[in-house]
Amino acid sequence: PGPERRAVRLVSAPVRIADAATVGLLRPGDRVDVIAAVEGDAEARVVARDVRVAEVPRGAGVGKTLFPEAGGLAGAGSGALVVLSVERETAAALAGAGASGRLAVAVSYAE
């Protein structure tokens, strides 16, 4: 018998992508790389590779978030939300990258 395999546990990670138009091109089931760019850094870095798009929320105020205490719509940075199926560690890396910079996606294609 071979070594015991541990099941990979995936979570749904909501991620704000800087370019809302790019998110508009995505569909559930697409596979993407998530790239983080921090202002002032010369190079971007890949935070997640070949992860599955679980959901692309529609009509939820793309690029804006409702903050009633601020008197209505306030920018949550630009962009739009996408929900990705990722491992827990990747979800944490995405959250950190999103808090410190702008995120972009590149669609992955099988070779």
Backbone as ProteinMPNN parsed JSONL, in Angstrom:
{"seq_chain_A": "PGPERRAVRLVSAPVRIADAATVGLLRPGDRVDVIAAVEGDAEARVVARDVRVAEVPRGAGVGKTLFPEAGGLAGAGSGALVVLSVERETAAALAGAGASGRLAVAVSYAE", "coords_chain_A": {"N_chain_A": [[0.829, -1.197, 0.0], [0.436, 2.243, -0.786], [1.554, 5.543, 0.315], [-0.611, 7.266, 2.556], [-3.106, 9.317, 1.198], [-4.019, 12.62, 1.613], [-7.078, 14.3, 1.525], [-7.651, 17.135, -0.481], [-8.714, 20.15, 0.745], [-10.96, 22.517, -0.21], [-11.819, 26.001, -0.231], [-14.179, 28.707, -0.582], [-13.155, 31.678, -1.9], [-13.669, 35.011, -1.868], [-12.571, 37.497, -4.04], [-11.325, 40.669, -4.873], [-10.897, 41.919, -7.983], [-8.898, 44.192, -9.74], [-9.548, 45.251, -12.314], [-12.619, 45.661, -13.492], [-13.756, 45.095, -15.977], [-12.3, 42.934, -16.905], [-13.13, 40.933, -15.126], [-15.718, 40.701, -16.013], [-15.404, 39.118, -18.232], [-15.039, 36.601, -17.288], [-16.18, 33.269, -16.421], [-17.989, 30.878, -14.418], [-16.079, 27.996, -13.67], [-13.948, 28.607, -15.307], [-10.368, 28.723, -15.355], [-7.85, 30.404, -13.616], [-4.904, 32.465, -13.167], [-3.867, 34.37, -10.418], [-2.647, 37.558, -10.023], [-0.609, 39.766, -8.228], [-0.014, 43.197, -7.749], [1.901, 45.621, -6.256], [1.845, 48.99, -5.464], [4.617, 50.911, -6.393], [6.356, 48.776, -6.418], [8.489, 47.163, -8.717], [7.962, 44.768, -9.986], [5.299, 42.433, -10.543], [3.673, 39.721, -8.764], [2.809, 36.257, -8.879], [0.123, 35.058, -7.138], [-1.703, 33.006, -6.922], [-2.031, 30.001, -8.731], [-3.605, 28.619, -11.566], [-6.306, 28.343, -10.557], [-9.792, 27.632, -9.853], [-12.6, 29.408, -11.062], [-15.341, 29.958, -9.138], [-17.656, 31.448, -8.899], [-19.129, 34.332, -10.406], [-20.221, 37.068, -9.237], [-23.055, 39.0, -10.131], [-24.428, 42.258, -10.846], [-24.081, 43.475, -8.351], [-23.307, 46.066, -7.686], [-20.839, 46.632, -9.148], [-17.527, 47.339, -8.573], [-18.143, 49.098, -6.552], [-19.081, 49.53, -3.13], [-21.691, 49.308, -0.798], [-21.958, 51.572, 1.753], [-23.743, 52.474, 4.227], [-23.318, 54.212, 6.411], [-21.633, 56.035, 5.34], [-23.136, 57.474, 3.708], [-24.11, 56.327, 1.338], [-23.072, 55.013, -1.797], [-19.728, 54.037, -1.818], [-16.382, 54.046, -2.949], [-14.761, 50.929, -3.183], [-12.172, 50.703, -3.735], [-11.325, 50.256, -7.113], [-12.82, 47.945, -9.416], [-14.031, 44.516, -9.407], [-15.839, 41.79, -7.932], [-14.888, 38.38, -7.637], [-15.402, 34.925, -7.081], [-13.328, 32.438, -5.965], [-12.305, 28.983, -6.017], [-10.193, 27.652, -3.792], [-7.305, 26.343, -2.011], [-7.021, 26.484, 1.572], [-4.65, 27.818, 2.476], [-3.954, 29.251, 0.221], [-6.132, 30.955, 0.035], [-5.651, 32.594, 2.235], [-3.264, 33.808, 1.398], [-4.205, 35.209, -0.837], [-5.971, 37.023, 0.39], [-4.178, 38.567, 1.887], [-2.588, 39.634, -0.179], [-4.482, 41.097, -1.584], [-5.1, 43.042, 0.28], [-2.816, 44.555, 0.367], [-2.227, 45.407, -2.175], [-3.067, 45.665, -5.719], [-5.092, 43.362, -7.499], [-4.969, 41.157, -10.302], [-6.15, 39.06, -12.998], [-5.195, 36.275, -15.018], [-6.242, 34.284, -17.612], [-6.022, 30.774, -17.519], [-4.866, 28.29, -19.731], [-5.085, 24.972, -20.935], [-2.201, 23.163, -21.887]], "CA_chain_A": [[0.0, 0.0, 0.0], [1.171, 3.496, -0.897], [1.34, 6.489, 1.409], [-1.983, 7.748, 2.68], [-3.316, 10.621, 0.574], [-4.932, 13.499, 2.338], [-7.969, 15.011, 0.613], [-7.434, 18.574, -0.546], [-9.913, 20.853, 1.193], [-11.069, 23.811, -0.873], [-12.725, 26.995, 0.329], [-14.569, 29.765, -1.514], [-12.452, 32.909, -1.54], [-14.05, 36.193, -2.636], [-11.385, 38.285, -4.358], [-11.629, 41.852, -5.687], [-9.964, 42.101, -9.089], [-8.839, 45.633, -10.01], [-10.188, 45.616, -13.576], [-13.965, 45.082, -13.543], [-14.024, 44.588, -17.324], [-11.704, 41.6, -16.975], [-14.017, 40.036, -14.396], [-16.868, 40.496, -16.88], [-15.085, 38.083, -19.222], [-14.903, 35.31, -16.619], [-17.358, 32.428, -16.203], [-17.712, 29.771, -13.504], [-15.375, 26.887, -14.301], [-12.684, 29.086, -15.876], [-9.203, 28.592, -14.48], [-7.094, 31.647, -13.708], [-3.791, 32.804, -12.285], [-4.108, 35.664, -9.78], [-1.389, 38.293, -10.0], [-0.655, 40.923, -7.33], [0.916, 44.3, -8.008], [1.928, 46.595, -5.174], [2.33, 50.273, -5.96], [6.011, 51.168, -6.049], [7.168, 47.604, -6.743], [8.744, 47.065, -10.153], [7.447, 43.515, -10.534], [4.134, 41.798, -9.95], [3.944, 38.323, -8.413], [1.675, 35.356, -8.976], [-0.306, 34.656, -5.802], [-2.397, 31.721, -7.061], [-1.908, 29.464, -10.089], [-4.555, 27.646, -12.104], [-7.417, 28.135, -9.62], [-11.075, 27.606, -10.539], [-13.602, 30.427, -10.78], [-16.552, 29.312, -8.635], [-18.807, 32.314, -9.118], [-18.89, 35.714, -10.79], [-21.438, 37.774, -8.836], [-23.521, 40.031, -11.077], [-25.38, 43.255, -10.371], [-23.895, 43.814, -6.937], [-22.566, 47.32, -7.593], [-19.472, 46.35, -9.568], [-16.563, 48.393, -8.283], [-18.574, 49.927, -5.433], [-19.657, 48.823, -2.005], [-22.637, 50.155, -0.091], [-21.617, 51.905, 3.131], [-24.786, 53.41, 4.633], [-22.809, 55.234, 7.315], [-20.905, 57.03, 4.552], [-24.096, 58.206, 2.905], [-24.418, 55.715, 0.047], [-22.029, 54.212, -2.429], [-18.359, 54.516, -1.649], [-15.477, 53.166, -3.676], [-14.017, 49.911, -2.442], [-11.163, 50.548, -4.753], [-12.068, 49.929, -8.324], [-12.795, 46.519, -9.662], [-15.21, 43.681, -9.232], [-15.639, 40.6, -7.131], [-14.96, 37.039, -8.209], [-15.229, 33.926, -6.034], [-12.432, 31.381, -6.436], [-12.158, 27.77, -5.199], [-8.762, 27.532, -3.524], [-6.925, 25.753, -0.732], [-7.056, 27.478, 2.659], [-3.428, 28.61, 2.497], [-4.026, 30.168, -0.92], [-7.118, 31.978, 0.402], [-4.962, 33.537, 3.124], [-2.315, 34.573, 0.572], [-5.001, 36.132, -1.654], [-6.458, 38.09, 1.261], [-3.044, 39.441, 2.179], [-2.184, 40.337, -1.396], [-5.53, 42.063, -1.9], [-5.045, 44.131, 1.253], [-1.617, 45.375, 0.192], [-2.023, 45.809, -3.566], [-4.141, 45.425, -6.68], [-5.055, 42.014, -8.056], [-5.382, 40.951, -11.688], [-6.213, 37.649, -13.354], [-4.84, 35.834, -16.364], [-6.924, 33.008, -17.83], [-5.126, 29.647, -17.761], [-5.278, 27.37, -20.789], [-4.339, 23.706, -20.943], [-1.185, 23.122, -22.955]], "C_chain_A": [[0.868, 1.253, 0.0], [0.899, 4.404, 0.284], [-0.104, 6.988, 1.387], [-2.092, 9.138, 2.06], [-4.341, 11.407, 1.366], [-5.778, 14.254, 1.318], [-7.662, 16.509, 0.667], [-8.75, 19.258, -0.203], [-9.923, 22.233, 0.563], [-12.055, 24.706, -0.136], [-13.085, 27.979, -0.777], [-13.935, 31.061, -1.035], [-12.926, 34.059, -2.42], [-12.825, 37.091, -2.815], [-11.805, 39.467, -5.221], [-10.522, 42.038, -6.709], [-10.044, 43.562, -9.533], [-9.594, 46.053, -11.27], [-11.531, 44.909, -13.703], [-14.279, 44.5, -14.918], [-13.442, 43.187, -17.501], [-12.599, 40.585, -16.279], [-15.255, 39.729, -15.24], [-16.649, 39.43, -17.941], [-15.061, 36.682, -18.618], [-16.24, 34.606, -16.453], [-16.997, 31.355, -15.177], [-17.091, 28.599, -14.263], [-14.085, 27.307, -14.974], [-11.575, 28.861, -14.859], [-8.324, 29.818, -14.716], [-5.858, 31.612, -12.822], [-4.14, 34.165, -11.696], [-2.758, 36.319, -9.551], [-1.567, 39.534, -9.126], [0.399, 41.936, -7.732], [0.785, 45.298, -6.865], [2.527, 47.873, -5.725], [3.749, 50.52, -5.475], [6.924, 49.99, -6.323], [7.312, 47.501, -8.261], [8.112, 45.824, -10.771], [6.216, 43.041, -9.787], [4.501, 40.362, -9.601], [2.663, 37.515, -8.544], [1.354, 34.845, -7.577], [-0.982, 33.288, -5.837], [-2.32, 31.285, -8.522], [-3.015, 28.463, -10.393], [-5.667, 27.309, -11.113], [-8.741, 28.3, -10.359], [-11.964, 28.759, -10.088], [-14.878, 29.698, -10.351], [-17.789, 30.126, -8.979], [-18.328, 33.69, -9.551], [-20.165, 36.477, -10.443], [-21.785, 38.887, -9.818], [-24.44, 41.02, -10.372], [-25.24, 43.643, -8.91], [-23.082, 45.088, -6.798], [-21.12, 47.117, -7.937], [-18.599, 47.563, -9.312], [-16.943, 49.274, -7.114], [-19.141, 49.036, -4.343], [-20.572, 49.786, -1.275], [-22.198, 50.328, 1.358], [-22.645, 52.925, 3.606], [-24.259, 54.525, 5.532], [-22.033, 56.323, 6.587], [-21.844, 57.79, 3.626], [-24.324, 57.606, 1.533], [-23.288, 54.886, -0.487], [-20.672, 54.859, -2.219], [-17.439, 53.549, -2.354], [-14.79, 52.179, -2.757], [-12.765, 49.639, -3.237], [-11.962, 50.285, -6.01], [-12.123, 48.424, -8.425], [-14.106, 45.831, -9.432], [-14.826, 42.403, -8.515], [-15.737, 39.334, -7.967], [-14.728, 36.066, -7.055], [-14.432, 32.762, -6.62], [-12.459, 30.195, -5.485], [-10.675, 27.515, -5.038], [-8.529, 26.78, -2.218], [-6.873, 26.869, 0.317], [-5.825, 28.39, 2.672], [-3.431, 29.643, 1.369], [-5.019, 31.282, -0.631], [-6.48, 33.031, 1.298], [-3.992, 34.408, 2.338], [-3.053, 35.591, -0.296], [-5.509, 37.303, -0.824], [-5.343, 39.077, 1.582], [-2.625, 40.265, 0.981], [-3.204, 41.407, -1.768], [-5.519, 43.252, -0.964], [-3.873, 45.068, 1.003], [-1.375, 45.831, -1.244], [-3.242, 45.527, -4.417], [-3.965, 44.041, -7.278], [-5.572, 42.011, -9.494], [-5.477, 39.455, -11.927], [-5.742, 37.452, -14.783], [-5.497, 34.463, -16.536], [-5.903, 31.94, -18.178], [-5.698, 28.767, -18.863], [-4.442, 26.111, -20.688], [-3.373, 23.713, -22.105], [-1.364, 21.914, -23.805]], "O_chain_A": [[1.889, 1.323, 0.684], [0.099, 4.07, 1.159], [-0.722, 7.11, 0.33], [-1.287, 10.023, 2.348], [-5.399, 10.893, 1.731], [-5.243, 14.79, 0.347], [-7.443, 17.07, 1.741], [-9.783, 18.966, -0.806], [-9.006, 23.027, 0.774], [-12.998, 24.232, 0.498], [-12.385, 28.075, -1.785], [-14.153, 31.487, 0.099], [-12.614, 34.083, -3.611], [-12.129, 37.403, -1.848], [-12.552, 39.301, -6.185], [-9.367, 42.279, -6.361], [-11.138, 44.106, -9.683], [-10.218, 47.113, -11.284], [-11.586, 43.712, -13.986], [-14.999, 43.506, -15.013], [-14.038, 42.349, -18.177], [-12.802, 39.486, -16.796], [-15.781, 38.618, -15.186], [-17.612, 38.895, -18.49], [-15.061, 35.69, -19.346], [-17.289, 35.242, -16.357], [-15.835, 30.963, -15.072], [-17.528, 28.257, -15.362], [-13.208, 26.473, -15.199], [-11.82, 28.816, -13.654], [-8.084, 30.22, -15.855], [-5.775, 30.842, -11.864], [-4.658, 35.028, -12.405], [-1.849, 35.727, -8.969], [-2.549, 40.264, -9.262], [1.546, 41.59, -8.016], [-0.312, 45.759, -6.551], [3.576, 47.856, -6.368], [4.048, 50.358, -4.292], [8.136, 50.165, -6.45], [6.352, 47.731, -8.997], [7.764, 45.828, -11.951], [6.095, 43.215, -8.574], [5.51, 39.84, -10.075], [1.565, 38.036, -8.343], [2.212, 34.268, -6.91], [-0.853, 32.503, -4.898], [-2.517, 32.089, -9.433], [-3.32, 27.583, -9.588], [-5.942, 26.137, -10.856], [-8.817, 29.011, -11.361], [-12.07, 29.052, -8.897], [-15.43, 28.91, -11.118], [-18.838, 29.572, -9.31], [-17.271, 34.159, -9.127], [-21.091, 36.534, -11.252], [-20.91, 39.623, -10.275], [-25.141, 40.667, -9.424], [-26.207, 44.099, -8.299], [-22.253, 45.195, -5.895], [-20.245, 47.395, -7.117], [-18.89, 48.667, -9.77], [-16.15, 50.125, -6.71], [-19.618, 47.932, -4.605], [-20.25, 50.968, -1.149], [-22.08, 49.353, 2.1], [-22.448, 54.124, 3.413], [-24.709, 55.666, 5.426], [-21.799, 57.401, 7.134], [-21.409, 58.645, 2.854], [-24.709, 58.337, 0.621], [-22.626, 54.152, 0.247], [-20.495, 56.061, -2.416], [-17.694, 52.345, -2.355], [-14.298, 52.542, -1.688], [-12.347, 48.492, -3.394], [-13.179, 50.11, -5.943], [-11.538, 47.714, -7.607], [-15.152, 46.462, -9.282], [-13.665, 41.994, -8.491], [-16.557, 39.231, -8.879], [-13.942, 36.351, -6.152], [-14.812, 32.179, -7.635], [-12.617, 30.373, -4.277], [-9.977, 27.203, -6.003], [-9.45, 26.604, -1.42], [-6.703, 28.043, -0.014], [-5.951, 29.6, 2.859], [-2.966, 30.77, 1.546], [-4.785, 32.431, -1.006], [-6.737, 34.224, 1.139], [-3.903, 35.612, 2.579], [-2.579, 36.714, -0.471], [-5.483, 38.447, -1.279], [-5.554, 40.289, 1.55], [-2.34, 41.456, 1.106], [-2.837, 42.494, -2.215], [-5.888, 44.357, -1.362], [-3.92, 46.239, 1.38], [-0.42, 46.563, -1.506], [-4.312, 45.195, -3.906], [-2.845, 43.597, -7.532], [-6.483, 42.759, -9.849], [-4.945, 38.666, -11.147], [-5.871, 38.333, -15.633], [-5.323, 33.581, -15.695], [-5.028, 32.153, -19.017], [-6.906, 28.533, -18.904], [-3.247, 26.164, -20.396], [-3.691, 24.211, -23.185], [-0.605, 21.708, -24.752]]}, "name": "protein", "num_of_chains": 1, "seq": "PGPERRAVRLVSAPVRIADAATVGLLRPGDRVDVIAAVEGDAEARVVARDVRVAEVPRGAGVGKTLFPEAGGLAGAGSGALVVLSVERETAAALAGAGASGRLAVAVSYAE"}
